[in-house]
Amino acid sequence: MSVEPYESKLETALTALQSAMTLVRADIAAYPTPISGCDQQYIRLMADQTRLSNAIRSLQARPFVATPRHLEAG
């Protein structure tokens, strides 16, 4: 049984999120001028764009890894 490293799954997820972002942005660009505060579909697209952006940013962030204050020789 072969196990893929988790990093490949993260890359797959990032690619899928970026693809979804492209589609949402295209939908927003093609959307007719909304009536402010009254257009539920437009509001949903904007909310989805924010969610996707946050998810992409989270996957692209470098995690903080604590290191000891005193490095040992070796």
Sequence and secondary structure as in RCSB ss.txt:
>XXXX:A:sequence
MSVEPYESKLETALTALQSAMTLVRADIAAYPTPISGCDQQYIRLMADQTRLSNAIRSLQARPFVATPRHLEAG
>XXXX:A:secstr
     HHHHHHHHHHHHHHHHHHHHHHHHHS    TTT HHHHHHHHHHHHHHHHHHHHHS       SS    
